[in-house]
Amino acid sequence: MNDNGIALVRLTEVPVEAVHALLNDARSHRHLPLAAPFSLEEAAAWVRDKDAQWDDAGYGPWAITVDGRLVGWGGFQHEEGGADFALVLHHADWGLGRSLFRLMLERGFTEFGLDAVTIAL
């Protein structure tokens, strides 16, 4: 956890109900055109799939918490040709994006040894 109460933890470490609410948040969801509304069971499967990347690639997306409250998810996903960066935040927490981006990139390059990251806007 950093000085701002921000922690990057595995998605499996936060309640699936919180992830479910984030995945279905109307304001955030409109920025995820490939995602359909998730049932609780689909959200749990999504968490398992995302978390499996840590075992498969040595890195993966995190749950982002502030003082224990889930504010979003993001990090690196293994794609053909390297690491793809993603960041999805609750609309009320969009102001955290820039600092999270810097924090995650620093960790990706120093802790995971990434030498390049793909970011699609």
Disulfide bonds with the S-S distance in Angstrom:
none
